[in-house]
Amino acid sequence: MSKSATGRLSPAALLPPELLDQILSHLPYERATVQFRQKSSPRSFKSQLTFAHVCRAWRNTALASEYWPGVRMSLKSGKRLKEGLDHDNGNALLYVHIDMEHNYPEVTVNKRKQRAPLLALAQLPRIRTLFLKADPEDDEMEMNEDAGQYAWALGDHPAPELQDLTLGWLGEEKLELEFIKQPFPRLRYLALMGCDLTRHQTILQADNVVQANFWDVYVFETIDELVDTFSQWKRLEYVNISNSCLIGSGSKETKYKPRSAYLPALKEITFFDNTTDIGTFLTYVAFPPTTRADICFNSSSSTPELTRRVADAVHGHFDSPEGRSFIASAHALVISYPNGYEIQTY
């Protein structure tokens, strides 16, 4: 316990653990810079680390807290990996960053299947943060299946502690997530790239999701699945859907009425998608008027029916007694709110 020069306990140490844990829960996570087919970087935990180094009392609280992100590990060699796994007698909360663009000078191509990341993924039952990016068309790969091992390992072990998952798949074919058979009950941050969820949505069955990011993802097959999923995400604060297929070729009939799903905690939504998907989302998913919404239509094949549907949805979400937005075409627009209506046609 830290003490001042007079021998008294420092004010920081006098704070009860419950209050310290609550403070830690509000420290912001820096959003991971994961972009489509670009180099990606893991989330920064600078604020959490700063908190933990104030004094021993704070550090002990942080390490015991459910909000502690874990220990960042270097996976560039088996030696460093072993050091990471042995840290704190094997009880460390693990942060694993796996990027297929890493160079492994100590590992030959022939031993690629035995290299460090697979060993780390065996620790899934105690991993809280996982960043996994795989390219099956990597020239150094012996077979396309090699990259899949890292993704499929997610289904080999339960992950009851996993809170932050970034899964990027850079292959021509979408990665179907049928191998994930058990939900991640504590998942809070989800980022997916190049995946297909239309037949296997186990990964979305989490009540604590705070941020959801989808790039080039097939998400839902029906409107009912869309509403069911977003209805359970009451804590969702940020959602990004870009270059994805939100609703597949399934039935467009639904048992739900417009605005059946409500996101009370939503602070920001970024949407870059086709007219149909955006119109459907805005029709069935509602959020507070204080939400900042950046919406861009990437399709120029709009029809009068689609234009009307999108216009009605936009009016319902963004209009106020002081004014009504005007939409002449739903071919392509950007809507920024609540910083004033900014409706631009391309």
SULHUWO-V665735 format. One line per field, one symbol per residue. burial: 1 if it has 9 or more other C-alpha atoms within 8 Angstrom, else 0. A space follows every 10 residues. Layout:
# SULHUWO-V665735
burial=???
This chain:
# SULHUWO-V665735
burial=0110000011 0010000001 1001000000 0100000000 0010101100 1110111111 1100000111 0011111101 1001001000 0111111110 0000001000 0000111111 1101111111 1111110000 1001011111 1111101111 1111111111 1001111001 0011111111 1111111101 1110111111 1111111111 1111111111 1011111111 1111111100 0001000011 1111111111 1111101111 0111111100 1111111110 0100011011 1011101110 0000000001 1111111100 101000
